[in-house]
Amino acid sequence: MEINKEFKEYFVKLNSYEALVLFEWLVKFNEHHKLPDEAEQKILYNFESILESVLVEPFLENYVELINTAKNHIIND
């Protein structure tokens, strides 16, 4: 994972495992939690939507296996 700042914008660089695990966490969090701060909640929903628009894994039959592989890779890396 990497974060770069250019002027007033930040760019987050995730590898495929990080993106998948972050997406899974965002989905779970957004389904079960409602933050009292509307701006914070919107950022989390937007981040989930952005990841959903670029990831193909959530639509594959072996999604659970892919998540487990990604988590194991992150833990053991």
C-alpha positions in Angstrom: 0.0 0.0 0.0 1.2 3.4 -0.8 -0.1 7.0 -0.5 1.2 9.9 -2.6 0.3 13.5 -2.3 0.3 15.8 -5.3 -0.8 19.4 -4.5 -4.1 19.0 -2.6 -4.9 15.5 -3.8 -3.9 12.1 -2.3 -3.5 9.0 -4.4 -3.8 5.6 -2.7 -2.1 2.7 -4.4 -3.3 -0.8 -3.5 -2.2 -4.1 -4.8 -4.9 -6.6 -5.9 -5.0 -8.3 -2.5 -5.3 -5.1 -0.6 -8.0 -3.8 -2.8 -10.0 -7.0 -2.5 -9.7 -7.2 1.3 -10.5 -3.5 1.7 -13.6 -3.9 -0.5 -14.8 -6.8 1.5 -14.4 -4.9 4.7 -16.2 -1.8 3.4 -19.1 -3.9 2.2 -19.5 -5.5 5.6 -19.0 -2.3 7.5 -21.4 -0.3 5.3 -24.1 -3.1 5.6 -23.9 -3.2 9.4 -22.9 0.3 10.6 -24.3 3.7 10.1 -21.9 6.5 11.1 -23.4 9.5 12.7 -21.2 11.7 10.6 -22.8 12.0 7.2 -19.5 13.0 5.5 -17.6 10.1 6.9 -20.3 7.7 5.8 -20.4 9.1 2.3 -16.6 8.7 1.9 -16.9 5.0 2.9 -19.8 4.5 0.5 -17.9 6.2 -2.3 -14.8 4.2 -1.7 -16.8 1.0 -1.8 -18.4 2.1 -5.1 -15.1 3.0 -6.7 -13.6 -0.4 -5.8 -16.8 -2.2 -6.9 -16.5 -0.5 -10.3 -13.0 -1.8 -11.0 -12.9 -5.2 -9.2 -14.1 -8.3 -11.1 -13.5 -10.8 -8.2 -16.8 -10.0 -6.3 -18.7 -11.3 -9.3 -16.8 -14.6 -9.6 -18.0 -17.9 -8.2 -14.9 -18.5 -6.2 -15.1 -15.1 -4.5 -14.8 -16.5 -0.9 -11.7 -18.4 -1.9 -10.2 -15.3 -3.5 -10.9 -13.3 -0.3 -9.2 -16.0 1.8 -6.2 -16.1 -0.5 -5.9 -12.4 -0.4 -6.1 -12.3 3.4 -3.5 -15.0 3.7 -1.2 -13.3 1.3 -1.5 -10.0 3.3 -0.9 -11.7 6.6 2.1 -13.7 5.4 3.7 -11.1 3.3 
